[in-house]
Amino acid sequence: MSIANATALTEKMASVFSKIEDPRVKTTRVHLLADILIIAILSVIAGAKGWEDMEHYGLSKYEWLE
């Protein structure tokens, strides 16, 4: 997948996920729900096996995801 295609996919997912109502308490939110969902999906596609792998993926791709 090219960078342009990956960026387009990420933007489309952000558009779709931003429409999902966030059930979390507003005062305790640190990250956007859409961001969490995108990182979770992309990290699983990349081979993540658990939460720690997802966190590592998000941190390692921080600049690109930003």
PyMOL Python script that loads the backbone (N, CA, C, O; Angstrom):
from pymol import cmd

cmd.read_pdbstr("""\
ATOM      1  N   MET A   1       0.856  -1.175   0.000  1.00  0.00           N
ATOM      2  CA  MET A   1       0.000   0.000   0.000  1.00  0.00           C
ATOM      3  C   MET A   1       0.901   1.236   0.000  1.00  0.00           C
ATOM      4  O   MET A   1       1.828   1.345   0.803  1.00  0.00           O
ATOM      5  N   SER A   2       0.615   2.148  -0.900  1.00  0.00           N
ATOM      6  CA  SER A   2       1.410   3.377  -0.956  1.00  0.00           C
ATOM      7  C   SER A   2       1.038   4.312   0.188  1.00  0.00           C
ATOM      8  O   SER A   2      -0.008   4.159   0.819  1.00  0.00           O
ATOM      9  N   ILE A   3       1.903   5.272   0.442  1.00  0.00           N
ATOM     10  CA  ILE A   3       1.640   6.245   1.507  1.00  0.00           C
ATOM     11  C   ILE A   3       0.381   7.035   1.204  1.00  0.00           C
ATOM     12  O   ILE A   3      -0.392   7.336   2.114  1.00  0.00           O
ATOM     13  N   ALA A   4       0.161   7.378  -0.068  1.00  0.00           N
ATOM     14  CA  ALA A   4      -1.045   8.125  -0.444  1.00  0.00           C
ATOM     15  C   ALA A   4      -2.300   7.304  -0.168  1.00  0.00           C
ATOM     16  O   ALA A   4      -3.292   7.835   0.331  1.00  0.00           O
ATOM     17  N   ASN A   5      -2.262   6.011  -0.492  1.00  0.00           N
ATOM     18  CA  ASN A   5      -3.416   5.146  -0.232  1.00  0.00           C
ATOM     19  C   ASN A   5      -3.636   4.964   1.264  1.00  0.00           C
ATOM     20  O   ASN A   5      -4.775   4.973   1.733  1.00  0.00           O
ATOM     21  N   ALA A   6      -2.548   4.800   2.016  1.00  0.00           N
ATOM     22  CA  ALA A   6      -2.656   4.642   3.469  1.00  0.00           C
ATOM     23  C   ALA A   6      -3.231   5.902   4.099  1.00  0.00           C
ATOM     24  O   ALA A   6      -4.063   5.826   5.003  1.00  0.00           O
ATOM     25  N   THR A   7      -2.791   7.055   3.623  1.00  0.00           N
ATOM     26  CA  THR A   7      -3.299   8.321   4.146  1.00  0.00           C
ATOM     27  C   THR A   7      -4.779   8.483   3.822  1.00  0.00           C
ATOM     28  O   THR A   7      -5.555   8.929   4.666  1.00  0.00           O
ATOM     29  N   ALA A   8      -5.169   8.127   2.611  1.00  0.00           N
ATOM     30  CA  ALA A   8      -6.578   8.210   2.210  1.00  0.00           C
ATOM     31  C   ALA A   8      -7.435   7.276   3.058  1.00  0.00           C
ATOM     32  O   ALA A   8      -8.535   7.642   3.471  1.00  0.00           O
ATOM     33  N   LEU A   9      -6.931   6.069   3.316  1.00  0.00           N
ATOM     34  CA  LEU A   9      -7.660   5.112   4.147  1.00  0.00           C
ATOM     35  C   LEU A   9      -7.826   5.649   5.564  1.00  0.00           C
ATOM     36  O   LEU A   9      -8.910   5.565   6.140  1.00  0.00           O
ATOM     37  N   THR A  10      -6.765   6.193   6.117  1.00  0.00           N
ATOM     38  CA  THR A  10      -6.810   6.746   7.471  1.00  0.00           C
ATOM     39  C   THR A  10      -7.784   7.910   7.548  1.00  0.00           C
ATOM     40  O   THR A  10      -8.540   8.019   8.514  1.00  0.00           O
ATOM     41  N   GLU A  11      -7.778   8.776   6.553  1.00  0.00           N
ATOM     42  CA  GLU A  11      -8.708   9.914   6.531  1.00  0.00           C
ATOM     43  C   GLU A  11     -10.150   9.434   6.422  1.00  0.00           C
ATOM     44  O   GLU A  11     -11.035  10.002   7.064  1.00  0.00           O
ATOM     45  N   LYS A  12     -10.404   8.406   5.627  1.00  0.00           N
ATOM     46  CA  LYS A  12     -11.757   7.863   5.492  1.00  0.00           C
ATOM     47  C   LYS A  12     -12.218   7.250   6.815  1.00  0.00           C
ATOM     48  O   LYS A  12     -13.357   7.454   7.234  1.00  0.00           O
ATOM     49  N   MET A  13     -11.327   6.496   7.473  1.00  0.00           N
ATOM     50  CA  MET A  13     -11.688   5.904   8.761  1.00  0.00           C
ATOM     51  C   MET A  13     -11.972   7.000   9.784  1.00  0.00           C
ATOM     52  O   MET A  13     -12.925   6.891  10.556  1.00  0.00           O
ATOM     53  N   ALA A  14     -11.163   8.045   9.799  1.00  0.00           N
ATOM     54  CA  ALA A  14     -11.379   9.154  10.736  1.00  0.00           C
ATOM     55  C   ALA A  14     -12.734   9.799  10.483  1.00  0.00           C
ATOM     56  O   ALA A  14     -13.432  10.163  11.429  1.00  0.00           O
ATOM     57  N   SER A  15     -13.108   9.943   9.231  1.00  0.00           N
ATOM     58  CA  SER A  15     -14.403  10.528   8.886  1.00  0.00           C
ATOM     59  C   SER A  15     -15.556   9.661   9.404  1.00  0.00           C
ATOM     60  O   SER A  15     -16.524  10.167   9.972  1.00  0.00           O
ATOM     61  N   VAL A  16     -15.434   8.376   9.201  1.00  0.00           N
ATOM     62  CA  VAL A  16     -16.489   7.442   9.638  1.00  0.00           C
ATOM     63  C   VAL A  16     -16.539   7.367  11.166  1.00  0.00           C
ATOM     64  O   VAL A  16     -17.615   7.458  11.757  1.00  0.00           O
ATOM     65  N   PHE A  17     -15.376   7.201  11.806  1.00  0.00           N
ATOM     66  CA  PHE A  17     -15.345   7.033  13.256  1.00  0.00           C
ATOM     67  C   PHE A  17     -15.703   8.303  14.014  1.00  0.00           C
ATOM     68  O   PHE A  17     -16.161   8.228  15.154  1.00  0.00           O
ATOM     69  N   SER A  18     -15.505   9.454  13.412  1.00  0.00           N
ATOM     70  CA  SER A  18     -15.837  10.707  14.100  1.00  0.00           C
ATOM     71  C   SER A  18     -17.345  10.852  14.303  1.00  0.00           C
ATOM     72  O   SER A  18     -17.788  11.682  15.097  1.00  0.00           O
ATOM     73  N   LYS A  19     -18.127  10.056  13.594  1.00  0.00           N
ATOM     74  CA  LYS A  19     -19.592  10.099  13.722  1.00  0.00           C
ATOM     75  C   LYS A  19     -20.100   9.202  14.847  1.00  0.00           C
ATOM     76  O   LYS A  19     -21.281   9.253  15.189  1.00  0.00           O
ATOM     77  N   ILE A  20     -19.227   8.385  15.423  1.00  0.00           N
ATOM     78  CA  ILE A  20     -19.607   7.486  16.512  1.00  0.00           C
ATOM     79  C   ILE A  20     -19.652   8.283  17.809  1.00  0.00           C
ATOM     80  O   ILE A  20     -18.712   9.008  18.135  1.00  0.00           O
ATOM     81  N   GLU A  21     -20.742   8.146  18.538  1.00  0.00           N
ATOM     82  CA  GLU A  21     -20.869   8.845  19.818  1.00  0.00           C
ATOM     83  C   GLU A  21     -19.935   8.220  20.841  1.00  0.00           C
ATOM     84  O   GLU A  21     -19.913   7.001  21.013  1.00  0.00           O
ATOM     85  N   ASP A  22     -19.173   9.054  21.513  1.00  0.00           N
ATOM     86  CA  ASP A  22     -18.215   8.598  22.510  1.00  0.00           C
ATOM     87  C   ASP A  22     -18.926   8.442  23.851  1.00  0.00           C
ATOM     88  O   ASP A  22     -19.406   9.430  24.408  1.00  0.00           O
ATOM     89  N   PRO A  23     -19.005   7.203  24.387  1.00  0.00           N
ATOM     90  CA  PRO A  23     -19.728   6.975  25.641  1.00  0.00           C
ATOM     91  C   PRO A  23     -18.923   7.309  26.895  1.00  0.00           C
ATOM     92  O   PRO A  23     -19.445   7.221  28.007  1.00  0.00           O
ATOM     93  N   ARG A  24     -17.664   7.688  26.728  1.00  0.00           N
ATOM     94  CA  ARG A  24     -16.814   7.952  27.894  1.00  0.00           C
ATOM     95  C   ARG A  24     -17.160   9.287  28.543  1.00  0.00           C
ATOM     96  O   ARG A  24     -17.718  10.178  27.902  1.00  0.00           O
ATOM     97  N   VAL A  25     -16.822   9.412  29.819  1.00  0.00           N
ATOM     98  CA  VAL A  25     -17.031  10.649  30.557  1.00  0.00           C
ATOM     99  C   VAL A  25     -16.119  11.720  29.966  1.00  0.00           C
ATOM    100  O   VAL A  25     -14.918  11.497  29.813  1.00  0.00           O
ATOM    101  N   LYS A  26     -16.680  12.878  29.635  1.00  0.00           N
ATOM    102  CA  LYS A  26     -15.907  13.923  28.954  1.00  0.00           C
ATOM    103  C   LYS A  26     -14.696  14.385  29.737  1.00  0.00           C
ATOM    104  O   LYS A  26     -13.651  14.661  29.147  1.00  0.00           O
ATOM    105  N   THR A  27     -14.810  14.473  31.037  1.00  0.00           N
ATOM    106  CA  THR A  27     -13.702  15.010  31.843  1.00  0.00           C
ATOM    107  C   THR A  27     -12.506  14.067  31.920  1.00  0.00           C
ATOM    108  O   THR A  27     -11.411  14.500  32.277  1.00  0.00           O
ATOM    109  N   THR A  28     -12.690  12.795  31.597  1.00  0.00           N
ATOM    110  CA  THR A  28     -11.579  11.842  31.693  1.00  0.00           C
ATOM    111  C   THR A  28     -11.002  11.463  30.335  1.00  0.00           C
ATOM    112  O   THR A  28     -10.092  10.636  30.270  1.00  0.00           O
ATOM    113  N   ARG A  29     -11.503  12.040  29.259  1.00  0.00           N
ATOM    114  CA  ARG A  29     -10.995  11.724  27.916  1.00  0.00           C
ATOM    115  C   ARG A  29      -9.640  12.382  27.695  1.00  0.00           C
ATOM    116  O   ARG A  29      -9.464  13.580  27.920  1.00  0.00           O
ATOM    117  N   VAL A  30      -8.693  11.572  27.252  1.00  0.00           N
ATOM    118  CA  VAL A  30      -7.379  12.096  26.916  1.00  0.00           C
ATOM    119  C   VAL A  30      -7.199  12.088  25.399  1.00  0.00           C
ATOM    120  O   VAL A  30      -6.579  12.991  24.837  1.00  0.00           O
ATOM    121  N   HIS A  31      -7.747  11.058  24.735  1.00  0.00           N
ATOM    122  CA  HIS A  31      -7.605  10.898  23.294  1.00  0.00           C
ATOM    123  C   HIS A  31      -8.979  10.816  22.646  1.00  0.00           C
ATOM    124  O   HIS A  31      -9.947  10.385  23.272  1.00  0.00           O
ATOM    125  N   LEU A  32      -9.055  11.229  21.399  1.00  0.00           N
ATOM    126  CA  LEU A  32     -10.306  11.121  20.653  1.00  0.00           C
ATOM    127  C   LEU A  32     -10.619   9.650  20.399  1.00  0.00           C
ATOM    128  O   LEU A  32      -9.718   8.854  20.132  1.00  0.00           O
ATOM    129  N   LEU A  33     -11.893   9.295  20.483  1.00  0.00           N
ATOM    130  CA  LEU A  33     -12.312   7.920  20.239  1.00  0.00           C
ATOM    131  C   LEU A  33     -11.908   7.486  18.832  1.00  0.00           C
ATOM    132  O   LEU A  33     -11.447   6.360  18.644  1.00  0.00           O
ATOM    133  N   ALA A  34     -12.073   8.358  17.850  1.00  0.00           N
ATOM    134  CA  ALA A  34     -11.707   8.022  16.468  1.00  0.00           C
ATOM    135  C   ALA A  34     -10.230   7.667  16.375  1.00  0.00           C
ATOM    136  O   ALA A  34      -9.866   6.730  15.665  1.00  0.00           O
ATOM    137  N   ASP A  35      -9.377   8.398  17.077  1.00  0.00           N
ATOM    138  CA  ASP A  35      -7.939   8.112  17.060  1.00  0.00           C
ATOM    139  C   ASP A  35      -7.645   6.739  17.658  1.00  0.00           C
ATOM    140  O   ASP A  35      -6.827   5.987  17.128  1.00  0.00           O
ATOM    141  N   ILE A  36      -8.308   6.420  18.748  1.00  0.00           N
ATOM    142  CA  ILE A  36      -8.107   5.125  19.403  1.00  0.00           C
ATOM    143  C   ILE A  36      -8.519   3.993  18.467  1.00  0.00           C
ATOM    144  O   ILE A  36      -7.804   3.001  18.330  1.00  0.00           O
ATOM    145  N   LEU A  37      -9.665   4.145  17.830  1.00  0.00           N
ATOM    146  CA  LEU A  37     -10.159   3.105  16.919  1.00  0.00           C
ATOM    147  C   LEU A  37      -9.239   2.927  15.714  1.00  0.00           C
ATOM    148  O   LEU A  37      -8.963   1.801  15.300  1.00  0.00           O
ATOM    149  N   ILE A  38      -8.771   4.028  15.158  1.00  0.00           N
ATOM    150  CA  ILE A  38      -7.879   3.953  14.001  1.00  0.00           C
ATOM    151  C   ILE A  38      -6.578   3.254  14.373  1.00  0.00           C
ATOM    152  O   ILE A  38      -6.124   2.366  13.651  1.00  0.00           O
ATOM    153  N   ILE A  39      -5.981   3.641  15.484  1.00  0.00           N
ATOM    154  CA  ILE A  39      -4.732   3.004  15.914  1.00  0.00           C
ATOM    155  C   ILE A  39      -4.959   1.524  16.189  1.00  0.00           C
ATOM    156  O   ILE A  39      -4.118   0.696  15.838  1.00  0.00           O
ATOM    157  N   ALA A  40      -6.076   1.181  16.808  1.00  0.00           N
ATOM    158  CA  ALA A  40      -6.375  -0.225  17.098  1.00  0.00           C
ATOM    159  C   ALA A  40      -6.469  -1.033  15.805  1.00  0.00           C
ATOM    160  O   ALA A  40      -5.867  -2.102  15.701  1.00  0.00           O
ATOM    161  N   ILE A  41      -7.204  -0.543  14.837  1.00  0.00           N
ATOM    162  CA  ILE A  41      -7.383  -1.278  13.578  1.00  0.00           C
ATOM    163  C   ILE A  41      -6.072  -1.382  12.814  1.00  0.00           C
ATOM    164  O   ILE A  41      -5.699  -2.467  12.367  1.00  0.00           O
ATOM    165  N   LEU A  42      -5.369  -0.261  12.659  1.00  0.00           N
ATOM    166  CA  LEU A  42      -4.116  -0.291  11.906  1.00  0.00           C
ATOM    167  C   LEU A  42      -3.077  -1.180  12.583  1.00  0.00           C
ATOM    168  O   LEU A  42      -2.331  -1.883  11.901  1.00  0.00           O
ATOM    169  N   SER A  43      -3.020  -1.160  13.898  1.00  0.00           N
ATOM    170  CA  SER A  43      -2.032  -1.981  14.594  1.00  0.00           C
ATOM    171  C   SER A  43      -2.355  -3.469  14.466  1.00  0.00           C
ATOM    172  O   SER A  43      -1.442  -4.286  14.343  1.00  0.00           O
ATOM    173  N   VAL A  44      -3.625  -3.829  14.492  1.00  0.00           N
ATOM    174  CA  VAL A  44      -4.004  -5.236  14.308  1.00  0.00           C
ATOM    175  C   VAL A  44      -3.655  -5.691  12.890  1.00  0.00           C
ATOM    176  O   VAL A  44      -3.161  -6.801  12.696  1.00  0.00           O
ATOM    177  N   ILE A  45      -3.911  -4.839  11.908  1.00  0.00           N
ATOM    178  CA  ILE A  45      -3.525  -5.163  10.534  1.00  0.00           C
ATOM    179  C   ILE A  45      -2.016  -5.380  10.450  1.00  0.00           C
ATOM    180  O   ILE A  45      -1.548  -6.234   9.697  1.00  0.00           O
ATOM    181  N   ALA A  46      -1.258  -4.603  11.227  1.00  0.00           N
ATOM    182  CA  ALA A  46       0.203  -4.708  11.228  1.00  0.00           C
ATOM    183  C   ALA A  46       0.710  -5.866  12.088  1.00  0.00           C
ATOM    184  O   ALA A  46       1.917  -6.103  12.152  1.00  0.00           O
ATOM    185  N   GLY A  47      -0.195  -6.587  12.747  1.00  0.00           N
ATOM    186  CA  GLY A  47       0.209  -7.769  13.496  1.00  0.00           C
ATOM    187  C   GLY A  47       0.147  -7.660  15.002  1.00  0.00           C
ATOM    188  O   GLY A  47       0.631  -8.554  15.695  1.00  0.00           O
ATOM    189  N   ALA A  48      -0.435  -6.592  15.538  1.00  0.00           N
ATOM    190  CA  ALA A  48      -0.538  -6.433  16.989  1.00  0.00           C
ATOM    191  C   ALA A  48      -1.342  -7.578  17.597  1.00  0.00           C
ATOM    192  O   ALA A  48      -2.335  -8.032  17.029  1.00  0.00           O
ATOM    193  N   LYS A  49      -0.894  -8.030  18.759  1.00  0.00           N
ATOM    194  CA  LYS A  49      -1.562  -9.141  19.448  1.00  0.00           C
ATOM    195  C   LYS A  49      -2.264  -8.709  20.729  1.00  0.00           C
ATOM    196  O   LYS A  49      -3.012  -9.495  21.310  1.00  0.00           O
ATOM    197  N   GLY A  50      -2.040  -7.481  21.181  1.00  0.00           N
ATOM    198  CA  GLY A  50      -2.660  -7.037  22.420  1.00  0.00           C
ATOM    199  C   GLY A  50      -2.514  -5.537  22.581  1.00  0.00           C
ATOM    200  O   GLY A  50      -2.007  -4.849  21.696  1.00  0.00           O
ATOM    201  N   TRP A  51      -2.975  -5.032  23.744  1.00  0.00           N
ATOM    202  CA  TRP A  51      -2.965  -3.598  24.001  1.00  0.00           C
ATOM    203  C   TRP A  51      -1.564  -3.001  23.971  1.00  0.00           C
ATOM    204  O   TRP A  51      -1.362  -1.889  23.482  1.00  0.00           O
ATOM    205  N   GLU A  52      -0.598  -3.750  24.500  1.00  0.00           N
ATOM    206  CA  GLU A  52       0.767  -3.237  24.516  1.00  0.00           C
ATOM    207  C   GLU A  52       1.299  -3.057  23.091  1.00  0.00           C
ATOM    208  O   GLU A  52       1.977  -2.073  22.795  1.00  0.00           O
ATOM    209  N   ASP A  53       0.986  -4.015  22.213  1.00  0.00           N
ATOM    210  CA  ASP A  53       1.394  -3.909  20.815  1.00  0.00           C
ATOM    211  C   ASP A  53       0.728  -2.706  20.152  1.00  0.00           C
ATOM    212  O   ASP A  53       1.355  -2.002  19.360  1.00  0.00           O
ATOM    213  N   MET A  54      -0.538  -2.472  20.477  1.00  0.00           N
ATOM    214  CA  MET A  54      -1.256  -1.326  19.910  1.00  0.00           C
ATOM    215  C   MET A  54      -0.618  -0.020  20.365  1.00  0.00           C
ATOM    216  O   MET A  54      -0.453   0.908  19.574  1.00  0.00           O
ATOM    217  N   GLU A  55      -0.263   0.044  21.641  1.00  0.00           N
ATOM    218  CA  GLU A  55       0.392   1.240  22.157  1.00  0.00           C
ATOM    219  C   GLU A  55       1.733   1.458  21.458  1.00  0.00           C
ATOM    220  O   GLU A  55       2.058   2.573  21.048  1.00  0.00           O
ATOM    221  N   HIS A  56       2.501   0.388  21.329  1.00  0.00           N
ATOM    222  CA  HIS A  56       3.805   0.482  20.667  1.00  0.00           C
ATOM    223  C   HIS A  56       3.630   0.950  19.219  1.00  0.00           C
ATOM    224  O   HIS A  56       4.387   1.795  18.743  1.00  0.00           O
ATOM    225  N   TYR A  57       2.644   0.404  18.529  1.00  0.00           N
ATOM    226  CA  TYR A  57       2.383   0.822  17.151  1.00  0.00           C
ATOM    227  C   TYR A  57       2.061   2.313  17.090  1.00  0.00           C
ATOM    228  O   TYR A  57       2.631   3.043  16.279  1.00  0.00           O
ATOM    229  N   GLY A  58       1.159   2.756  17.939  1.00  0.00           N
ATOM    230  CA  GLY A  58       0.769   4.160  17.955  1.00  0.00           C
ATOM    231  C   GLY A  58       1.947   5.083  18.225  1.00  0.00           C
ATOM    232  O   GLY A  58       2.091   6.124  17.584  1.00  0.00           O
ATOM    233  N   LEU A  59       2.784   4.698  19.174  1.00  0.00           N
ATOM    234  CA  LEU A  59       3.958   5.511  19.495  1.00  0.00           C
ATOM    235  C   LEU A  59       4.985   5.489  18.364  1.00  0.00           C
ATOM    236  O   LEU A  59       5.600   6.511  18.060  1.00  0.00           O
ATOM    237  N   SER A  60       5.168   4.324  17.745  1.00  0.00           N
ATOM    238  CA  SER A  60       6.165   4.221  16.675  1.00  0.00           C
ATOM    239  C   SER A  60       5.717   4.929  15.393  1.00  0.00           C
ATOM    240  O   SER A  60       6.555   5.302  14.572  1.00  0.00           O
ATOM    241  N   LYS A  61       4.428   5.113  15.216  1.00  0.00           N
ATOM    242  CA  LYS A  61       3.895   5.783  14.022  1.00  0.00           C
ATOM    243  C   LYS A  61       3.362   7.168  14.341  1.00  0.00           C
ATOM    244  O   LYS A  61       2.583   7.730  13.571  1.00  0.00           O
ATOM    245  N   TYR A  62       3.777   7.721  15.471  1.00  0.00           N
ATOM    246  CA  TYR A  62       3.240   8.988  15.966  1.00  0.00           C
ATOM    247  C   TYR A  62       3.279  10.104  14.912  1.00  0.00           C
ATOM    248  O   TYR A  62       2.264  10.751  14.650  1.00  0.00           O
ATOM    249  N   GLU A  63       4.446  10.322  14.317  1.00  0.00           N
ATOM    250  CA  GLU A  63       4.568  11.412  13.343  1.00  0.00           C
ATOM    251  C   GLU A  63       3.640  11.213  12.150  1.00  0.00           C
ATOM    252  O   GLU A  63       3.017  12.167  11.684  1.00  0.00           O
ATOM    253  N   TRP A  64       3.545   9.986  11.655  1.00  0.00           N
ATOM    254  CA  TRP A  64       2.685   9.713  10.501  1.00  0.00           C
ATOM    255  C   TRP A  64       1.201   9.871  10.875  1.00  0.00           C
ATOM    256  O   TRP A  64       0.417  10.425  10.105  1.00  0.00           O
ATOM    257  N   LEU A  65       0.835   9.388  12.039  1.00  0.00           N
ATOM    258  CA  LEU A  65      -0.565   9.459  12.471  1.00  0.00           C
ATOM    259  C   LEU A  65      -0.988  10.881  12.831  1.00  0.00           C
ATOM    260  O   LEU A  65      -2.162  11.235  12.729  1.00  0.00           O
ATOM    261  N   GLU A  66      -0.025  11.682  13.249  1.00  0.00           N
ATOM    262  CA  GLU A  66      -0.328  13.038  13.647  1.00  0.00           C
ATOM    263  C   GLU A  66      -0.829  13.842  12.449  1.00  0.00           C
ATOM    264  O   GLU A  66      -1.140  15.025  12.586  1.00  0.00           O
TER     265      GLU A  66
END
""", "prot")
cmd.dss("prot")
cmd.show_as("cartoon", "prot")
cmd.util.cbc("prot")
cmd.orient("prot")
